[in-house]
Amino acid sequence: MARQFGPRTVFARYNLAGKNWERVSVSKWWKKRMKRTVVTLWYLLTILFCLQGSTLAQNQRKIVLTDNQFKESFLEKVTVSGGIRAGFMYQSSLDHVDVHQLYIYLHRDLDDQDAILCVNMASRDGRYAASWQHELGKQPAGAINVDLPSKYQEQISSYSPDALVVLAAITKQNCSSQDMKYIPASWGESHDADFVLYVNSGNTDTVIGIPGQTERIPCTKIMAESTIAYDTRCVVNKQILSEPKSVFFVRNNFGNRLPNVEFPVR
């Protein structure tokens, strides 16, 4: 309850404790009121920030591999190449590979309690190779950071992201199963870049075919000193693989059409 006296710079406020009317300066009252408001807003913002930080921490999942899980080798000389499928990656902005900055991406929720993550890694020169698996179970969509317990961190850090690639897949049985659905990885967190498929095409000319579309996605030979594990890269717009589908490596060897190689994307 208030009464106004004369100019608007002063008003009367009834003091319940003293049971009397007292004169209060409007400017003084306003400053006090604003101070309380600012303090209240500060507390609310602090609480909101803490809640967001907690949510972010929950969303940033991490896999820490043990030495028993992680199998790797580094050879001085390699002359034998690997399989046709070599890597499925987001384009990276890093200059060099960082064993603490590997990310695996689930574009949609994983509802299978028995889901297993299977990963193979290969350097373009064929000298470094690694493989590991991890029981994922049910997982929400999003990025998963992986910390690699490599014994060859010094050698690995000399590779560019284009020279050491990752091929990750989800299966329901074991990592030797043919029922693989591939998911992208990246060196350094990357959500907005296009995809790159790395292929060991040998003497063949390779393009990517998409079911229902006549247009092919071109692939280019990698110009490097050593391309033993893979020699071709295919840049694919991220919108093309935004939904689960199979794409195919369409290969020609001096005019002879070779069997297509399926690449099912989850």
PyRosetta script that sets phi, psi and omega in degrees:
from pyrosetta import init, pose_from_sequence

init()
pose = pose_from_sequence("MARQFGPRTVFARYNLAGKNWERVSVSKWWKKRMKRTVVTLWYLLTILFCLQGSTLAQNQRKIVLTDNQFKESFLEKVTVSGGIRAGFMYQSSLDHVDVHQLYIYLHRDLDDQDAILCVNMASRDGRYAASWQHELGKQPAGAINVDLPSKYQEQISSYSPDALVVLAAITKQNCSSQDMKYIPASWGESHDADFVLYVNSGNTDTVIGIPGQTERIPCTKIMAESTIAYDTRCVVNKQILSEPKSVFFVRNNFGNRLPNVEFPVR")
pose.set_psi(1, 133.8)
pose.set_omega(1, -177.2)
pose.set_phi(2, -142.9)
pose.set_psi(2, 149.0)
pose.set_omega(2, 172.4)
pose.set_phi(3, -120.6)
pose.set_psi(3, 144.7)
pose.set_omega(3, -179.4)
pose.set_phi(4, -103.2)
pose.set_psi(4, 135.0)
pose.set_omega(4, 179.2)
pose.set_phi(5, -117.9)
pose.set_psi(5, 118.5)
pose.set_omega(5, 173.2)
pose.set_phi(6, 57.7)
pose.set_psi(6, -135.2)
pose.set_omega(6, -177.6)
pose.set_phi(7, -60.2)
pose.set_psi(7, 161.7)
pose.set_omega(7, -176.4)
pose.set_phi(8, -76.5)
pose.set_psi(8, 2.0)
pose.set_omega(8, -178.6)
pose.set_phi(9, -79.7)
pose.set_psi(9, -13.0)
pose.set_omega(9, -179.3)
pose.set_phi(10, -135.7)
pose.set_psi(10, 140.7)
pose.set_omega(10, 172.3)
pose.set_phi(11, -138.5)
pose.set_psi(11, 164.0)
pose.set_omega(11, -178.0)
pose.set_phi(12, -101.0)
pose.set_psi(12, 136.7)
pose.set_omega(12, 178.5)
pose.set_phi(13, -127.2)
pose.set_psi(13, 133.1)
pose.set_omega(13, -178.8)
pose.set_phi(14, -81.3)
pose.set_psi(14, 123.0)
pose.set_omega(14, -179.7)
pose.set_phi(15, -89.7)
pose.set_psi(15, 108.3)
pose.set_omega(15, -177.5)
pose.set_phi(16, -65.8)
pose.set_psi(16, -35.1)
pose.set_omega(16, -178.6)
pose.set_phi(17, -67.6)
pose.set_psi(17, -45.9)
pose.set_omega(17, -178.5)
pose.set_phi(18, -89.3)
pose.set_psi(18, -8.4)
pose.set_omega(18, -178.9)
pose.set_phi(19, 53.8)
pose.set_psi(19, 49.5)
pose.set_omega(19, 178.1)
pose.set_phi(20, -152.4)
pose.set_psi(20, 165.3)
pose.set_omega(20, 177.4)
pose.set_phi(21, -88.6)
pose.set_psi(21, 141.4)
pose.set_omega(21, 177.4)
pose.set_phi(22, -133.2)
pose.set_psi(22, 147.8)
pose.set_omega(22, -179.2)
pose.set_phi(23, -88.2)
pose.set_psi(23, 130.7)
pose.set_omega(23, -177.1)
pose.set_phi(24, -126.4)
pose.set_psi(24, 133.0)
pose.set_omega(24, 176.2)
pose.set_phi(25, -71.5)
pose.set_psi(25, 130.3)
pose.set_omega(25, 179.5)
pose.set_phi(26, -60.6)
pose.set_psi(26, -44.6)
pose.set_omega(26, -178.9)
pose.set_phi(27, -62.8)
pose.set_psi(27, -40.6)
pose.set_omega(27, 178.7)
pose.set_phi(28, -66.3)
pose.set_psi(28, -42.7)
pose.set_omega(28, 178.7)
pose.set_phi(29, -63.3)
pose.set_psi(29, -40.8)
pose.set_omega(29, -177.9)
pose.set_phi(30, -66.6)
pose.set_psi(30, -41.9)
pose.set_omega(30, 178.4)
pose.set_phi(31, -61.5)
pose.set_psi(31, -42.8)
pose.set_omega(31, -179.9)
pose.set_phi(32, -65.1)
pose.set_psi(32, -41.6)
pose.set_omega(32, 179.3)
pose.set_phi(33, -63.8)
pose.set_psi(33, -43.0)
pose.set_omega(33, -179.9)
pose.set_phi(34, -65.4)
pose.set_psi(34, -37.4)
pose.set_omega(34, 178.7)
pose.set_phi(35, -61.9)
pose.set_psi(35, -43.7)
pose.set_omega(35, 178.1)
pose.set_phi(36, -63.3)
pose.set_psi(36, -40.4)
pose.set_omega(36, -179.3)
pose.set_phi(37, -63.5)
pose.set_psi(37, -44.2)
pose.set_omega(37, 179.7)
pose.set_phi(38, -62.4)
pose.set_psi(38, -43.1)
pose.set_omega(38, 179.0)
pose.set_phi(39, -62.3)
pose.set_psi(39, -43.1)
pose.set_omega(39, 179.5)
pose.set_phi(40, -62.5)
pose.set_psi(40, -44.8)
pose.set_omega(40, 179.2)
pose.set_phi(41, -63.3)
pose.set_psi(41, -38.2)
pose.set_omega(41, 179.0)
pose.set_phi(42, -61.7)
pose.set_psi(42, -44.4)
pose.set_omega(42, 178.1)
pose.set_phi(43, -63.3)
pose.set_psi(43, -40.9)
pose.set_omega(43, -179.6)
pose.set_phi(44, -65.3)
pose.set_psi(44, -42.2)
pose.set_omega(44, 178.7)
pose.set_phi(45, -65.3)
pose.set_psi(45, -37.9)
pose.set_omega(45, 178.2)
pose.set_phi(46, -63.1)
pose.set_psi(46, -44.7)
pose.set_omega(46, 178.4)
pose.set_phi(47, -62.4)
pose.set_psi(47, -43.6)
pose.set_omega(47, -179.8)
pose.set_phi(48, -62.8)
pose.set_psi(48, -42.0)
pose.set_omega(48, 179.3)
pose.set_phi(49, -62.7)
pose.set_psi(49, -41.8)
pose.set_omega(49, 179.6)
pose.set_phi(50, -64.6)
pose.set_psi(50, -40.5)
pose.set_omega(50, 179.4)
pose.set_phi(51, -65.4)
pose.set_psi(51, -41.3)
pose.set_omega(51, 178.7)
pose.set_phi(52, -65.8)
pose.set_psi(52, -39.5)
pose.set_omega(52, 178.1)
pose.set_phi(53, -63.5)
pose.set_psi(53, -38.5)
pose.set_omega(53, 178.8)
pose.set_phi(54, -66.2)
pose.set_psi(54, -42.5)
pose.set_omega(54, 178.9)
pose.set_phi(55, -64.8)
pose.set_psi(55, -41.5)
pose.set_omega(55, 179.6)
pose.set_phi(56, -63.2)
pose.set_psi(56, -40.4)
pose.set_omega(56, 179.4)
pose.set_phi(57, -64.1)
pose.set_psi(57, -36.3)
pose.set_omega(57, 179.0)
pose.set_phi(58, -69.1)
pose.set_psi(58, -36.5)
pose.set_omega(58, -178.0)
pose.set_phi(59, -74.0)
pose.set_psi(59, -27.8)
pose.set_omega(59, 179.9)
pose.set_phi(60, -84.4)
pose.set_psi(60, 80.5)
pose.set_omega(60, -179.5)
pose.set_phi(61, -76.1)
pose.set_psi(61, 155.4)
pose.set_omega(61, -177.4)
pose.set_phi(62, -141.0)
pose.set_psi(62, 137.8)
pose.set_omega(62, 173.6)
pose.set_phi(63, -107.9)
pose.set_psi(63, 122.2)
pose.set_omega(63, 175.5)
pose.set_phi(64, -109.0)
pose.set_psi(64, 110.5)
pose.set_omega(64, -175.8)
pose.set_phi(65, -82.7)
pose.set_psi(65, 148.6)
pose.set_omega(65, 174.6)
pose.set_phi(66, -92.1)
pose.set_psi(66, 164.6)
pose.set_omega(66, 178.1)
pose.set_phi(67, -62.4)
pose.set_psi(67, -30.7)
pose.set_omega(67, 179.9)
pose.set_phi(68, -71.4)
pose.set_psi(68, -31.5)
pose.set_omega(68, 179.2)
pose.set_phi(69, -74.5)
pose.set_psi(69, -35.5)
pose.set_omega(69, -168.2)
pose.set_phi(70, -95.7)
pose.set_psi(70, 114.1)
pose.set_omega(70, 179.4)
pose.set_phi(71, -109.0)
pose.set_psi(71, 125.2)
pose.set_omega(71, -177.7)
pose.set_phi(72, -145.2)
pose.set_psi(72, 161.9)
pose.set_omega(72, 176.5)
pose.set_phi(73, -150.8)
pose.set_psi(73, 150.0)
pose.set_omega(73, 175.3)
pose.set_phi(74, -135.9)
pose.set_psi(74, 117.0)
pose.set_omega(74, -174.2)
pose.set_phi(75, -110.3)
pose.set_psi(75, 149.9)
pose.set_omega(75, 179.6)
pose.set_phi(76, -74.2)
pose.set_psi(76, -33.2)
pose.set_omega(76, -178.0)
pose.set_phi(77, -146.0)
pose.set_psi(77, 132.3)
pose.set_omega(77, -179.3)
pose.set_phi(78, -131.7)
pose.set_psi(78, 136.1)
pose.set_omega(78, 178.9)
pose.set_phi(79, -125.0)
pose.set_psi(79, -6.0)
pose.set_omega(79, -177.4)
pose.set_phi(80, -106.1)
pose.set_psi(80, 130.1)
pose.set_omega(80, -179.6)
pose.set_phi(81, -86.6)
pose.set_psi(81, 170.8)
pose.set_omega(81, -177.4)
pose.set_phi(82, -99.3)
pose.set_psi(82, -156.3)
pose.set_omega(82, -178.9)
pose.set_phi(83, -76.9)
pose.set_psi(83, 177.6)
pose.set_omega(83, -176.9)
pose.set_phi(84, -69.3)
pose.set_psi(84, -47.3)
pose.set_omega(84, 178.2)
pose.set_phi(85, -79.4)
pose.set_psi(85, 125.0)
pose.set_omega(85, -177.4)
pose.set_phi(86, -117.9)
pose.set_psi(86, -42.3)
pose.set_omega(86, -176.6)
pose.set_phi(87, -159.0)
pose.set_psi(87, 153.6)
pose.set_omega(87, 176.6)
pose.set_phi(88, -137.9)
pose.set_psi(88, 104.1)
pose.set_omega(88, -169.2)
pose.set_phi(89, -133.0)
pose.set_psi(89, 155.2)
pose.set_omega(89, 160.6)
pose.set_phi(90, -79.2)
pose.set_psi(90, 146.4)
pose.set_omega(90, 172.7)
pose.set_phi(91, -62.0)
pose.set_psi(91, 137.3)
pose.set_omega(91, -173.4)
pose.set_phi(92, -106.7)
pose.set_psi(92, 150.1)
pose.set_omega(92, 175.8)
pose.set_phi(93, -99.2)
pose.set_psi(93, -2.2)
pose.set_omega(93, -179.6)
pose.set_phi(94, -75.2)
pose.set_psi(94, 152.3)
pose.set_omega(94, 176.3)
pose.set_phi(95, -82.5)
pose.set_psi(95, -34.4)
pose.set_omega(95, -177.7)
pose.set_phi(96, -139.9)
pose.set_psi(96, 158.7)
pose.set_omega(96, 178.9)
pose.set_phi(97, -67.2)
pose.set_psi(97, 138.5)
pose.set_omega(97, 176.2)
pose.set_phi(98, -124.9)
pose.set_psi(98, 118.7)
pose.set_omega(98, -175.1)
pose.set_phi(99, -65.8)
pose.set_psi(99, -14.0)
pose.set_omega(99, 178.0)
pose.set_phi(100, -96.2)
pose.set_psi(100, -0.8)
pose.set_omega(100, -174.3)
pose.set_phi(101, -121.6)
pose.set_psi(101, 37.1)
pose.set_omega(101, 173.1)
pose.set_phi(102, -91.1)
pose.set_psi(102, 131.7)
pose.set_omega(102, 178.9)
pose.set_phi(103, -124.2)
pose.set_psi(103, 138.9)
pose.set_omega(103, 174.6)
pose.set_phi(104, -115.6)
pose.set_psi(104, 141.2)
pose.set_omega(104, -172.5)
pose.set_phi(105, -120.0)
pose.set_psi(105, 130.4)
pose.set_omega(105, 169.2)
pose.set_phi(106, -104.9)
pose.set_psi(106, 114.4)
pose.set_omega(106, -177.9)
pose.set_phi(107, -78.9)
pose.set_psi(107, -14.7)
pose.set_omega(107, 176.9)
pose.set_phi(108, -149.3)
pose.set_psi(108, 163.0)
pose.set_omega(108, -176.5)
pose.set_phi(109, -57.0)
pose.set_psi(109, 146.7)
pose.set_omega(109, 177.0)
pose.set_phi(110, -106.9)
pose.set_psi(110, 113.8)
pose.set_omega(110, -171.4)
pose.set_phi(111, -102.0)
pose.set_psi(111, -1.0)
pose.set_omega(111, -176.7)
pose.set_phi(112, -93.4)
pose.set_psi(112, 119.6)
pose.set_omega(112, -179.2)
pose.set_phi(113, -64.7)
pose.set_psi(113, -23.5)
pose.set_omega(113, -177.7)
pose.set_phi(114, -97.7)
pose.set_psi(114, 12.1)
pose.set_omega(114, -176.4)
pose.set_phi(115, -64.1)
pose.set_psi(115, 137.5)
pose.set_omega(115, -180.0)
pose.set_phi(116, -122.7)
pose.set_psi(116, 137.3)
pose.set_omega(116, 174.2)
pose.set_phi(117, -95.3)
pose.set_psi(117, 124.4)
pose.set_omega(117, 179.7)
pose.set_phi(118, -117.3)
pose.set_psi(118, 129.7)
pose.set_omega(118, -174.5)
pose.set_phi(119, -133.1)
pose.set_psi(119, 133.1)
pose.set_omega(119, 170.5)
pose.set_phi(120, -121.9)
pose.set_psi(120, 141.1)
pose.set_omega(120, 179.5)
pose.set_phi(121, -127.0)
pose.set_psi(121, 142.6)
pose.set_omega(121, -179.5)
pose.set_phi(122, -149.9)
pose.set_psi(122, 138.7)
pose.set_omega(122, 173.2)
pose.set_phi(123, -86.9)
pose.set_psi(123, 150.9)
pose.set_omega(123, -177.3)
pose.set_phi(124, -60.5)
pose.set_psi(124, -34.7)
pose.set_omega(124, -179.7)
pose.set_phi(125, -79.8)
pose.set_psi(125, -1.8)
pose.set_omega(125, 176.3)
pose.set_phi(126, 79.2)
pose.set_psi(126, 0.1)
pose.set_omega(126, -175.0)
pose.set_phi(127, -79.9)
pose.set_psi(127, -36.2)
pose.set_omega(127, -178.5)
pose.set_phi(128, -107.8)
pose.set_psi(128, 137.4)
pose.set_omega(128, 175.7)
pose.set_phi(129, -146.4)
pose.set_psi(129, 144.8)
pose.set_omega(129, 177.7)
pose.set_phi(130, -148.8)
pose.set_psi(130, 154.1)
pose.set_omega(130, 176.0)
pose.set_phi(131, -149.3)
pose.set_psi(131, 148.1)
pose.set_omega(131, 177.1)
pose.set_phi(132, -163.4)
pose.set_psi(132, 161.1)
pose.set_omega(132, 176.7)
pose.set_phi(133, -137.0)
pose.set_psi(133, 157.0)
pose.set_omega(133, -176.7)
pose.set_phi(134, -150.0)
pose.set_psi(134, 132.9)
pose.set_omega(134, 177.8)
pose.set_phi(135, -76.8)
pose.set_psi(135, 112.7)
pose.set_omega(135, -177.7)
pose.set_phi(136, -88.8)
pose.set_psi(136, -43.2)
pose.set_omega(136, -172.9)
pose.set_phi(137, 67.5)
pose.set_psi(137, -155.2)
pose.set_omega(137, 179.5)
pose.set_phi(138, -73.7)
pose.set_psi(138, 134.1)
pose.set_omega(138, -178.1)
pose.set_phi(139, -144.7)
pose.set_psi(139, 143.2)
pose.set_omega(139, 171.8)
pose.set_phi(140, -76.3)
pose.set_psi(140, 161.4)
pose.set_omega(140, 178.4)
pose.set_phi(141, -64.4)
pose.set_psi(141, 152.8)
pose.set_omega(141, 177.7)
pose.set_phi(142, 140.3)
pose.set_psi(142, -176.1)
pose.set_omega(142, -177.9)
pose.set_phi(143, -90.7)
pose.set_psi(143, 145.6)
pose.set_omega(143, 176.6)
pose.set_phi(144, -124.9)
pose.set_psi(144, 121.1)
pose.set_omega(144, 177.5)
pose.set_phi(145, -82.1)
pose.set_psi(145, 140.0)
pose.set_omega(145, -179.7)
pose.set_phi(146, -123.1)
pose.set_psi(146, 129.4)
pose.set_omega(146, 177.0)
pose.set_phi(147, -102.1)
pose.set_psi(147, 114.6)
pose.set_omega(147, -174.6)
pose.set_phi(148, -90.9)
pose.set_psi(148, 123.2)
pose.set_omega(148, -180.0)
pose.set_phi(149, -85.6)
pose.set_psi(149, 57.0)
pose.set_omega(149, -173.2)
pose.set_phi(150, -77.5)
pose.set_psi(150, 142.7)
pose.set_omega(150, 173.9)
pose.set_phi(151, -85.8)
pose.set_psi(151, -6.8)
pose.set_omega(151, -175.2)
pose.set_phi(152, -117.9)
pose.set_psi(152, 42.0)
pose.set_omega(152, -176.3)
pose.set_phi(153, -60.7)
pose.set_psi(153, -38.8)
pose.set_omega(153, -179.3)
pose.set_phi(154, -63.4)
pose.set_psi(154, -43.3)
pose.set_omega(154, 179.0)
pose.set_phi(155, -68.7)
pose.set_psi(155, -42.0)
pose.set_omega(155, -178.0)
pose.set_phi(156, -63.4)
pose.set_psi(156, -40.1)
pose.set_omega(156, -176.4)
pose.set_phi(157, -65.8)
pose.set_psi(157, -11.9)
pose.set_omega(157, 177.4)
pose.set_phi(158, -83.5)
pose.set_psi(158, -13.4)
pose.set_omega(158, -179.8)
pose.set_phi(159, -82.1)
pose.set_psi(159, 143.6)
pose.set_omega(159, 168.6)
pose.set_phi(160, -79.1)
pose.set_psi(160, 160.7)
pose.set_omega(160, 179.3)
pose.set_phi(161, -58.3)
pose.set_psi(161, -24.3)
pose.set_omega(161, 179.4)
pose.set_phi(162, -81.6)
pose.set_psi(162, -12.1)
pose.set_omega(162, -174.9)
pose.set_phi(163, -104.1)
pose.set_psi(163, -3.5)
pose.set_omega(163, 174.7)
pose.set_phi(164, -140.8)
pose.set_psi(164, 108.1)
pose.set_omega(164, -170.2)
pose.set_phi(165, -114.0)
pose.set_psi(165, 163.0)
pose.set_omega(165, -174.0)
pose.set_phi(166, -125.6)
pose.set_psi(166, 136.0)
pose.set_omega(166, 175.1)
pose.set_phi(167, -121.0)
pose.set_psi(167, 107.5)
pose.set_omega(167, -176.7)
pose.set_phi(168, -113.0)
pose.set_psi(168, 143.4)
pose.set_omega(168, -178.4)
pose.set_phi(169, -146.8)
pose.set_psi(169, 155.9)
pose.set_omega(169, 175.6)
pose.set_phi(170, -110.2)
pose.set_psi(170, 134.9)
pose.set_omega(170, 176.0)
pose.set_phi(171, -139.5)
pose.set_psi(171, 164.5)
pose.set_omega(171, -179.9)
pose.set_phi(172, -101.3)
pose.set_psi(172, -10.9)
pose.set_omega(172, -173.6)
pose.set_phi(173, -112.9)
pose.set_psi(173, -88.8)
pose.set_omega(173, 177.2)
pose.set_phi(174, -145.3)
pose.set_psi(174, 171.8)
pose.set_omega(174, -171.7)
pose.set_phi(175, -76.5)
pose.set_psi(175, -0.6)
pose.set_omega(175, 172.4)
pose.set_phi(176, -98.5)
pose.set_psi(176, 2.3)
pose.set_omega(176, -179.4)
pose.set_phi(177, -70.1)
pose.set_psi(177, 150.7)
pose.set_omega(177, 175.9)
pose.set_phi(178, -85.0)
pose.set_psi(178, -10.2)
pose.set_omega(178, -177.2)
pose.set_phi(179, -88.9)
pose.set_psi(179, 68.6)
pose.set_omega(179, -177.6)
pose.set_phi(180, -104.3)
pose.set_psi(180, 139.4)
pose.set_omega(180, 171.4)
pose.set_phi(181, -121.3)
pose.set_psi(181, 118.4)
pose.set_omega(181, -171.5)
pose.set_phi(182, -83.4)
pose.set_psi(182, 144.8)
pose.set_omega(182, 178.3)
pose.set_phi(183, -130.1)
pose.set_psi(183, 151.4)
pose.set_omega(183, -175.2)
pose.set_phi(184, -79.1)
pose.set_psi(184, 158.1)
pose.set_omega(184, 174.8)
pose.set_phi(185, -131.5)
pose.set_psi(185, 172.6)
pose.set_omega(185, 175.8)
pose.set_phi(186, -159.7)
pose.set_psi(186, 153.9)
pose.set_omega(186, 169.0)
pose.set_phi(187, -93.4)
pose.set_psi(187, 112.4)
pose.set_omega(187, -170.8)
pose.set_phi(188, 84.0)
pose.set_psi(188, 143.9)
pose.set_omega(188, -176.5)
pose.set_phi(189, -68.9)
pose.set_psi(189, 131.9)
pose.set_omega(189, -175.9)
pose.set_phi(190, -151.9)
pose.set_psi(190, 120.5)
pose.set_omega(190, -177.9)
pose.set_phi(191, -114.9)
pose.set_psi(191, -26.3)
pose.set_omega(191, -169.8)
pose.set_phi(192, -102.0)
pose.set_psi(192, -5.7)
pose.set_omega(192, -177.3)
pose.set_phi(193, -79.1)
pose.set_psi(193, 165.4)
pose.set_omega(193, 174.5)
pose.set_phi(194, -78.1)
pose.set_psi(194, 166.8)
pose.set_omega(194, 179.0)
pose.set_phi(195, -89.2)
pose.set_psi(195, 155.1)
pose.set_omega(195, 171.9)
pose.set_phi(196, -130.3)
pose.set_psi(196, 125.3)
pose.set_omega(196, 173.0)
pose.set_phi(197, -99.8)
pose.set_psi(197, 127.7)
pose.set_omega(197, 179.6)
pose.set_phi(198, -104.2)
pose.set_psi(198, 130.7)
pose.set_omega(198, -170.5)
pose.set_phi(199, -130.9)
pose.set_psi(199, 142.4)
pose.set_omega(199, 171.0)
pose.set_phi(200, -97.3)
pose.set_psi(200, 91.1)
pose.set_omega(200, -172.2)
pose.set_phi(201, -95.7)
pose.set_psi(201, -12.8)
pose.set_omega(201, 178.3)
pose.set_phi(202, 61.1)
pose.set_psi(202, -127.3)
pose.set_omega(202, -178.5)
pose.set_phi(203, -89.0)
pose.set_psi(203, 7.1)
pose.set_omega(203, -176.7)
pose.set_phi(204, -93.1)
pose.set_psi(204, 154.2)
pose.set_omega(204, 169.0)
pose.set_phi(205, -92.4)
pose.set_psi(205, 125.6)
pose.set_omega(205, -172.3)
pose.set_phi(206, -120.0)
pose.set_psi(206, 136.5)
pose.set_omega(206, 169.7)
pose.set_phi(207, -133.1)
pose.set_psi(207, 167.2)
pose.set_omega(207, 178.4)
pose.set_phi(208, -105.1)
pose.set_psi(208, 127.4)
pose.set_omega(208, 176.0)
pose.set_phi(209, -104.9)
pose.set_psi(209, 141.3)
pose.set_omega(209, 179.6)
pose.set_phi(210, -117.4)
pose.set_psi(210, 125.2)
pose.set_omega(210, -179.4)
pose.set_phi(211, -54.4)
pose.set_psi(211, 133.3)
pose.set_omega(211, 179.3)
pose.set_phi(212, 87.1)
pose.set_psi(212, -3.6)
pose.set_omega(212, 179.1)
pose.set_phi(213, -124.8)
pose.set_psi(213, 136.4)
pose.set_omega(213, -179.9)
pose.set_phi(214, -83.7)
pose.set_psi(214, -25.6)
pose.set_omega(214, -178.1)
pose.set_phi(215, -73.9)
pose.set_psi(215, 136.3)
pose.set_omega(215, 178.8)
pose.set_phi(216, -100.9)
pose.set_psi(216, 150.2)
pose.set_omega(216, 174.4)
pose.set_phi(217, -94.2)
pose.set_psi(217, 120.5)
pose.set_omega(217, -175.8)
pose.set_phi(218, -72.5)
pose.set_psi(218, 152.8)
pose.set_omega(218, 174.7)
pose.set_phi(219, -122.7)
pose.set_psi(219, 153.9)
pose.set_omega(219, -177.6)
pose.set_phi(220, -125.2)
pose.set_psi(220, 145.1)
pose.set_omega(220, 175.0)
pose.set_phi(221, -69.8)
pose.set_psi(221, 140.6)
pose.set_omega(221, 178.8)
pose.set_phi(222, -83.5)
pose.set_psi(222, 125.2)
pose.set_omega(222, 179.0)
pose.set_phi(223, -91.3)
pose.set_psi(223, 97.0)
pose.set_omega(223, -179.5)
pose.set_phi(224, -148.4)
pose.set_psi(224, 162.9)
pose.set_omega(224, -177.4)
pose.set_phi(225, -65.2)
pose.set_psi(225, -39.9)
pose.set_omega(225, -178.1)
pose.set_phi(226, -131.1)
pose.set_psi(226, 121.4)
pose.set_omega(226, 179.5)
pose.set_phi(227, -131.4)
pose.set_psi(227, 60.7)
pose.set_omega(227, -175.8)
pose.set_phi(228, -80.7)
pose.set_psi(228, -46.7)
pose.set_omega(228, -176.5)
pose.set_phi(229, -78.7)
pose.set_psi(229, -34.4)
pose.set_omega(229, 176.3)
pose.set_phi(230, -157.9)
pose.set_psi(230, 152.3)
pose.set_omega(230, -173.3)
pose.set_phi(231, -136.8)
pose.set_psi(231, 3.3)
pose.set_omega(231, -174.4)
pose.set_phi(232, -137.6)
pose.set_psi(232, 142.4)
pose.set_omega(232, 175.3)
pose.set_phi(233, -127.5)
pose.set_psi(233, 139.8)
pose.set_omega(233, -179.5)
pose.set_phi(234, -125.4)
pose.set_psi(234, 114.1)
pose.set_omega(234, 179.6)
pose.set_phi(235, -87.4)
pose.set_psi(235, 124.8)
pose.set_omega(235, -176.0)
pose.set_phi(236, -121.2)
pose.set_psi(236, 127.3)
pose.set_omega(236, 177.2)
pose.set_phi(237, -56.4)
pose.set_psi(237, 135.6)
pose.set_omega(237, -175.3)
pose.set_phi(238, -61.3)
pose.set_psi(238, -26.3)
pose.set_omega(238, -179.6)
pose.set_phi(239, -68.8)
pose.set_psi(239, -28.4)
pose.set_omega(239, -177.8)
pose.set_phi(240, -66.2)
pose.set_psi(240, -34.9)
pose.set_omega(240, -178.0)
pose.set_phi(241, -107.7)
pose.set_psi(241, 28.2)
pose.set_omega(241, 179.5)
pose.set_phi(242, -73.3)
pose.set_psi(242, -18.8)
pose.set_omega(242, 178.1)
pose.set_phi(243, -122.6)
pose.set_psi(243, 154.4)
pose.set_omega(243, 179.5)
pose.set_phi(244, -60.1)
pose.set_psi(244, 131.5)
pose.set_omega(244, 177.3)
pose.set_phi(245, -166.2)
pose.set_psi(245, 165.1)
pose.set_omega(245, 173.1)
pose.set_phi(246, -104.3)
pose.set_psi(246, 133.5)
pose.set_omega(246, 169.1)
pose.set_phi(247, -112.9)
pose.set_psi(247, 168.0)
pose.set_omega(247, -174.6)
pose.set_phi(248, -131.8)
pose.set_psi(248, 139.9)
pose.set_omega(248, 169.3)
pose.set_phi(249, -84.1)
pose.set_psi(249, 114.9)
pose.set_omega(249, -179.6)
pose.set_phi(250, -99.4)
pose.set_psi(250, 119.8)
pose.set_omega(250, -170.4)
pose.set_phi(251, -122.5)
pose.set_psi(251, 140.5)
pose.set_omega(251, 175.6)
pose.set_phi(252, -129.6)
pose.set_psi(252, 133.3)
pose.set_omega(252, 179.6)
pose.set_phi(253, -117.1)
pose.set_psi(253, 98.8)
pose.set_omega(253, -178.7)
pose.set_phi(254, 52.3)
pose.set_psi(254, 46.2)
pose.set_omega(254, 177.3)
pose.set_phi(255, 89.1)
pose.set_psi(255, -10.2)
pose.set_omega(255, 178.9)
pose.set_phi(256, -95.0)
pose.set_psi(256, 123.7)
pose.set_omega(256, -178.9)
pose.set_phi(257, -75.1)
pose.set_psi(257, 124.9)
pose.set_omega(257, 177.2)
pose.set_phi(258, -97.5)
pose.set_psi(258, 161.1)
pose.set_omega(258, 178.9)
pose.set_phi(259, -58.3)
pose.set_psi(259, 139.6)
pose.set_omega(259, 177.0)
pose.set_phi(260, -66.1)
pose.set_psi(260, 149.5)
pose.set_omega(260, 175.8)
pose.set_phi(261, -112.5)
pose.set_psi(261, 119.9)
pose.set_omega(261, -177.2)
pose.set_phi(262, -77.2)
pose.set_psi(262, 144.3)
pose.set_omega(262, 175.9)
pose.set_phi(263, -133.4)
pose.set_psi(263, 90.1)
pose.set_omega(263, -177.7)
pose.set_phi(264, -79.1)
pose.set_psi(264, 123.8)
pose.set_omega(264, -178.3)
pose.set_phi(265, -104.5)
pose.set_psi(265, 132.0)
pose.set_omega(265, 179.6)
pose.set_phi(266, -80.9)
pose.dump_pdb("model.pdb")
